[in-house]
């Protein structure tokens, strides 16, 4: 029996957390009505989301990082006006 080895064209593995593109959002916060929303960490399952905590109440949930960036850009524009 003649055994041959074949090479399949698999993609090279990428390092998932090579560059935390949203790490600069951690610690930023904004006020909404009577509460404060703070970015506390990056989402473990999805690199495009961040974990936020809402005080008072202490509820933690995830939001898309692009949406948080949009909110912070709006807050900066409101301060300048």
PANU-175426 format. One record per residue (C-alpha): residue number from 1; residue in one letter; chain; x, y, z. Coordinates in nm, 3 decimals. Layout:
BEGIN
SITE  num  residuo  cadena     east    north       up
SITE  NUM        A       A        X        Y        Z
...
END
This chain:
BEGIN
SITE  num  residuo  cadena     east    north       up
SITE    1        X       A    0.000    0.000    0.000
SITE    2        X       A    0.140    0.337   -0.105
SITE    3        X       A    0.047    0.617    0.140
SITE    4        X       A    0.068    0.976    0.026
SITE    5        X       A    0.039    1.281    0.242
SITE    6        X       A   -0.164    1.568    0.108
SITE    7        X       A   -0.161    1.926    0.232
SITE    8        X       A   -0.493    2.105    0.256
SITE    9        X       A   -0.499    2.484    0.213
SITE   10        X       A   -0.608    2.583    0.566
SITE   11        X       A   -0.585    2.942    0.676
SITE   12        X       A   -0.321    3.029    0.930
SITE   13        X       A   -0.456    3.085    1.279
SITE   14        X       A   -0.489    3.444    1.391
SITE   15        X       A   -0.420    3.559    1.740
SITE   16        X       A   -0.765    3.676    1.856
SITE   17        X       A   -0.643    3.923    2.117
SITE   18        X       A   -0.331    4.046    1.942
SITE   19        X       A   -0.444    4.408    1.951
SITE   20        X       A   -0.727    4.518    2.178
SITE   21        X       A   -0.870    4.781    1.951
SITE   22        X       A   -1.137    4.881    2.202
SITE   23        X       A   -0.923    4.881    2.518
SITE   24        X       A   -0.912    5.261    2.511
SITE   25        X       A   -1.285    5.267    2.595
SITE   26        X       A   -1.235    5.101    2.935
SITE   27        X       A   -1.296    5.346    3.216
SITE   28        X       A   -1.483    5.602    3.007
SITE   29        X       A   -1.831    5.699    3.122
SITE   30        X       A   -2.124    5.924    3.038
SITE   31        X       A   -2.432    6.042    3.222
SITE   32        X       A   -2.778    5.955    3.101
SITE   33        X       A   -3.073    6.103    3.292
SITE   34        X       A   -3.007    6.016    3.658
SITE   35        X       A   -2.759    5.735    3.594
SITE   36        X       A   -2.396    5.694    3.494
SITE   37        X       A   -2.291    5.437    3.234
SITE   38        X       A   -1.927    5.319    3.256
SITE   39        X       A   -1.731    5.087    3.025
SITE   40        X       A   -1.582    4.823    3.258
SITE   41        X       A   -1.425    4.563    3.026
SITE   42        X       A   -1.417    4.400    2.685
SITE   43        X       A   -1.665    4.124    2.606
SITE   44        X       A   -1.501    3.781    2.639
SITE   45        X       A   -1.705    3.620    2.359
SITE   46        X       A   -1.714    3.898    2.102
SITE   47        X       A   -1.426    4.136    2.026
SITE   48        X       A   -1.661    4.395    1.879
SITE   49        X       A   -1.854    4.447    2.206
SITE   50        X       A   -1.774    4.606    2.543
SITE   51        X       A   -1.920    4.543    2.888
SITE   52        X       A   -2.083    4.845    3.052
SITE   53        X       A   -2.216    4.901    3.404
SITE   54        X       A   -2.505    5.130    3.484
SITE   55        X       A   -2.514    5.300    3.825
SITE   56        X       A   -2.729    5.318    4.035
SITE   57        X       A   -2.841    4.959    4.027
SITE   58        X       A   -2.514    4.802    3.914
SITE   59        X       A   -2.658    4.626    3.610
SITE   60        X       A   -2.392    4.504    3.367
SITE   61        X       A   -2.461    4.442    3.000
SITE   62        X       A   -2.279    4.439    2.667
SITE   63        X       A   -2.300    4.699    2.393
SITE   64        X       A   -2.138    4.729    2.051
SITE   65        X       A   -1.811    4.919    2.078
SITE   66        X       A   -1.896    5.132    1.774
SITE   67        X       A   -2.210    5.253    1.951
SITE   68        X       A   -2.011    5.352    2.261
SITE   69        X       A   -1.764    5.542    2.041
SITE   70        X       A   -2.056    5.722    1.877
SITE   71        X       A   -2.199    5.819    2.217
SITE   72        X       A   -1.863    5.951    2.335
SITE   73        X       A   -1.816    6.151    2.013
SITE   74        X       A   -2.162    6.304    2.065
SITE   75        X       A   -2.074    6.390    2.427
SITE   76        X       A   -1.752    6.565    2.317
SITE   77        X       A   -1.940    6.764    2.055
SITE   78        X       A   -2.199    6.870    2.311
SITE   79        X       A   -1.926    6.999    2.547
SITE   80        X       A   -1.764    7.206    2.272
SITE   81        X       A   -2.091    7.379    2.179
END
